[in-house]
């Protein structure tokens, strides 16, 4: 079955009643975990972005605690998994400030990881790539936020 375009879906949804839309959303939530997470964000967390960020940070902390530090191989796999999770949550939010905040937090946690990441080139590259990405995203923000985040970014480079 070929999927319909967004335009076609939008037209069809315009003709649905409130009850039908609720039923469609509930049916979507049954099929994939990501659909349910997105609906949760849109219905419950969109009004409280700070709470959403805090919840994601707590999940990041939990994931970092569960990293198997016996081998750099396992550390790399876990770090990539955490980064995928962060990117998914950022996609839900579509807020540049949220993205910058979460990626900064990820970089802080990665930098304090033991064994140190500077002994492994792949982990060091992940860290540097994310910091460079954060720097680009900061430039798209409002000037006041740019100043605040640039101060925080300088602290990363000075450590």
C-alpha positions as CSV (number, residue, x, y, z in Angstrom):
1,X,0.0,0.0,0.0
2,X,1.3,3.4,-1.0
3,X,1.3,6.1,1.7
4,X,-0.7,9.2,1.0
5,X,1.0,12.6,0.9
6,X,0.7,15.0,3.8
7,X,-1.5,17.3,1.8
8,X,-4.0,14.4,1.1
9,X,-3.9,13.4,4.8
10,X,-4.6,17.0,5.8
11,X,-7.6,17.2,3.5
12,X,-9.1,14.0,4.8
13,X,-8.5,15.0,8.4
14,X,-10.4,18.2,7.8
15,X,-13.6,16.2,7.1
16,X,-13.4,14.0,10.2
17,X,-15.4,14.7,13.3
18,X,-13.9,15.2,16.8
19,X,-14.7,11.7,17.8
20,X,-13.2,10.2,14.7
21,X,-10.0,12.2,15.2
22,X,-9.7,10.9,18.8
23,X,-10.2,7.4,17.5
24,X,-7.5,7.8,14.9
25,X,-5.0,9.2,17.4
26,X,-5.7,6.4,19.8
27,X,-5.3,3.8,17.0
28,X,-2.0,5.5,16.0
29,X,-0.7,5.2,19.6
30,X,-1.2,1.5,19.6
31,X,1.1,0.7,16.7
32,X,4.5,2.3,17.5
33,X,6.1,3.4,20.7
34,X,7.3,6.6,18.9
35,X,3.8,7.5,18.0
36,X,2.7,7.2,21.6
37,X,5.7,9.2,22.7
38,X,5.0,12.0,20.2
39,X,1.3,12.1,21.3
40,X,2.4,12.2,24.9
41,X,4.6,15.2,24.1
42,X,2.0,17.0,22.1
43,X,-0.8,16.4,24.6
44,X,1.0,16.6,27.9
45,X,4.4,18.2,27.7
46,X,4.1,20.9,25.0
47,X,3.0,23.5,27.5
48,X,5.8,22.7,30.0
49,X,9.0,22.7,27.9
50,X,11.2,23.1,31.0
51,X,9.6,20.0,32.6
52,X,10.1,18.1,29.3
53,X,13.8,19.0,29.2
54,X,14.2,18.0,32.9
55,X,12.5,14.7,32.2
56,X,14.8,14.0,29.2
57,X,17.9,15.0,31.3
58,X,16.8,12.5,34.0
59,X,16.6,9.8,31.3
60,X,20.0,10.8,30.0
61,X,21.4,10.5,33.5
62,X,19.9,7.0,33.9
63,X,21.3,5.9,30.5
64,X,24.8,7.1,31.4
65,X,24.6,5.2,34.7
66,X,23.8,2.0,32.8
67,X,26.8,2.2,30.4
68,X,29.0,-0.8,30.6
69,X,32.5,0.8,31.1
70,X,34.5,-2.4,30.8
71,X,35.3,-1.7,27.1
72,X,35.4,1.3,24.9
73,X,33.4,-0.7,22.4
74,X,30.4,-0.9,24.8
75,X,30.8,2.7,25.8
76,X,30.6,3.8,22.1
77,X,27.5,1.7,21.5
78,X,25.8,3.2,24.5
79,X,26.8,6.7,23.7
80,X,25.4,6.4,20.2
81,X,22.2,5.0,21.6
82,X,21.9,7.9,24.0
83,X,22.5,10.3,21.2
84,X,19.8,8.7,19.0
85,X,17.4,9.0,21.9
86,X,18.2,12.7,22.4
87,X,17.8,13.4,18.7
88,X,14.4,11.6,18.8
89,X,13.2,13.8,21.7
90,X,14.5,16.9,19.9
91,X,12.5,16.0,16.8
92,X,9.3,15.9,19.0
93,X,10.0,19.3,20.4
94,X,11.2,21.1,17.3
95,X,12.5,23.8,19.6
96,X,16.1,25.0,19.0
97,X,16.6,26.0,22.6
98,X,15.6,22.5,23.8
99,X,18.0,21.0,21.3
100,X,20.9,23.2,22.4
101,X,20.1,22.5,26.1
102,X,19.9,18.7,25.7
103,X,23.1,18.5,23.5
104,X,25.0,20.7,26.0
105,X,23.9,18.3,28.8
106,X,24.9,15.3,26.7
107,X,28.4,16.8,26.1
108,X,28.8,17.6,29.8
109,X,27.9,14.0,30.7
110,X,30.2,12.6,28.0
111,X,33.1,14.7,29.2
112,X,32.8,13.5,32.8
113,X,32.5,9.9,31.7
114,X,35.0,7.4,33.2
115,X,37.1,6.1,31.6
116,X,37.9,9.4,29.9
117,X,36.8,9.9,26.3
118,X,40.0,11.6,25.2
119,X,41.7,8.1,25.2
120,X,39.4,6.9,22.5
121,X,39.3,8.7,19.1
122,X,35.7,7.7,18.2
123,X,34.3,9.0,21.4
124,X,36.4,12.2,21.1
125,X,35.0,12.7,17.6
126,X,31.4,12.2,18.7
127,X,32.0,14.8,21.4
128,X,33.6,17.3,19.1
129,X,31.0,16.8,16.4
130,X,28.2,17.5,18.8
131,X,29.9,20.6,20.2
132,X,30.3,21.9,16.6
133,X,26.7,21.1,15.9
134,X,25.6,23.0,19.1
135,X,27.7,26.0,18.0
136,X,25.9,26.1,14.6
137,X,22.5,25.8,16.3
138,X,23.4,28.6,18.8
139,X,23.9,31.0,15.8
140,X,20.2,30.4,14.8
141,X,18.9,31.5,18.2
142,X,17.9,35.0,19.5
143,X,20.9,37.3,20.3
144,X,20.4,37.2,24.1
145,X,20.3,33.4,24.1
146,X,23.3,33.3,21.8
147,X,25.3,35.3,24.3
148,X,24.3,33.0,27.2
149,X,25.0,29.8,25.3
150,X,28.3,31.1,23.9
151,X,29.5,31.8,27.4
152,X,28.6,28.2,28.3
153,X,30.3,27.0,25.1
154,X,33.5,28.8,26.0
155,X,33.5,27.0,29.4
156,X,33.6,23.7,27.4
157,X,36.6,24.8,25.4
158,X,38.4,26.2,28.5
159,X,38.2,23.1,30.5
